[in-house]
Amino acid sequence: MTGRGRVGYDYAKRAFDIASASVALVVTSPIQLGVAIAIAVKLGRPVLFRQSRPGKDGRIFTLVKFRTMANADKSTADVSQDAARLSRFGSILRSTSLDELPTLLNVIRGDMSIVGPRPLLVQYLDRYTLVQARRHEVRPGVTGLAQVKGRNALGWERKFELDVDYVDNRSFLLDAKILYWTIAAVLKRDGIVAADHATTHEFRGTADESGGK
């Protein structure tokens, strides 16, 4: 894709993001209301989980999701405590991706896109190589190439390879394929967790492929 074509793609993608996220927010509002009530009953308040994440060009924004863990109001970034805090009910929300529905608000606000590399923790910013940091050349996505190719079951190195591959080869056709693959991945509930971990291992640097140096 040429430079002019890439600019046209970026503008068209933003228009698609706003339109599709707005429609999806309205259509899923009854589901979101039911999920919010269930969370309030089973986990208590707050219902929403908010956490700072880096977006395009590393700009920090507040990610909004449904709460799936105990003490999530503390917005902790300590993934080592996930197993103790993740409830069975929370696991169901994650495996069905229902916890992601409020993230549509981030898309409408321009923090995120429907498709792109997943927004990770702020503390990871200084741990990326120069190549890995290229994942921040585009808006992060609700779903992305790494999510449909294995999600949390992938090692960090492979995730970042897929993220950069998306940055270099992004197109309408690739976005359409990722959306199709996302539906299949959600239905199969593939790659929800990493091996021997409740969610995923902490990324500690490029030498860290298995959760620790």
Secondary structure, DSSP 8 states (H G I E B T S, - for coil): --HHHHHHHHHHHHHHHHHHHHHHHHHTHHHHHHHHHHHHHHT-S--EEEEEEE-GGG-EEEEEEE--BTTGGG----GGGHHHHB-HHHHHHHHTTGGGGGGHHHHHHTS-EEES-----GGGGGGS-TTGGGGGGS--EEE-HHHHTTGGGS-HHHHHHHHHHHHHH--HHHHHHHHHHHHHHHHHTTT-S-TTSSS------TT-SSS--
